Amino acid sequence: MPTEQESSTTSNPYRVYNAAALGAALRHFRKEAGLTQQELADRVGLQRSYLSELEVGKETEQVRRLFQVLRQLGVRITLDKAEW
């Protein structure tokens, strides 16, 4: 499984190592927020199709470059519910 979520509860972070894990985390948090892809895309100024590609783990040029930088630095992204 590409996402290494620490348990099945929604309060634990997603460790993101690749585009597939990023997509799974985005989908999880979008659904948890009760938003459709179109609603989220409209809120952030994206095309729904682009958001859909991210959620299925498509490695866009921007995502690929981001992970190259992270790998070179020896770090990873961890996504967790924010309190904003």
Secondary structure by P-SEA (a helix, b strand, c coil): ccccccccccccccccccaaaaaaaaaaaaaaacccaaaaaaaacccaaaaaaaaaccccaaaaaaaaaaaaacbbbbbccccc
